[in-house]
Amino acid sequence: MKRIHLVMLLPLLLLTMAFRQVPLNDPPPIQVPPGVSEAQVQNAVTEALTGRGWAIARHMPGEIDATYARRDFSVTIVVHYDRHQVQINYLNSSNLKYEVKNGQRYIHTNYPSWIQNLTTDINNRFAMMH
């Protein structure tokens, strides 16, 4: 009887695992309000990243690579910025179910919310500058 239940549950488990991936789309650029300097943009981005537990892996003028690593996974993004906009792009990851199917990138369901949190935090920092 237990084997029958196990066999019946297996398709459900496989289906559930498939839903742990979502399409990976980089967010639209974040517009920088007028009058904000590039140094202020850099500060807003680095504060948002470190405030959410991202580690700055590499920093050059106009570009920051940051990694979010927990337990047995990690993801690295690149943030391009200037006085006009901030663009967040996926770079690579480990153990986050990243794959490309038919030209579409997919990743673990949590990734978009982490990026949305960063976007919100950066926008909030810009709002506090006025």
Number of C-alpha atoms within 10 A of each C-alpha: 5 7 8 8 9 11 10 11 12 11 11 11 11 10 11 11 10 12 10 14 19 18 17 18 13 12 14 12 15 16 15 21 16 9 11 15 14 17 13 17 23 22 14 18 24 20 17 21 24 15 12 14 14 20 16 17 13 11 14 8 11 15 17 20 20 22 21 19 15 9 5 8 12 14 19 20 20 20 21 19 22 19 18 16 15 22 17 21 17 17 13 13 17 12 11 19 16 18 15 12 9 6 7 11 14 19 20 18 16 12 17 17 10 13 18 12 14 21 21 14 19 22 19 13 17 18 11 7 11 9
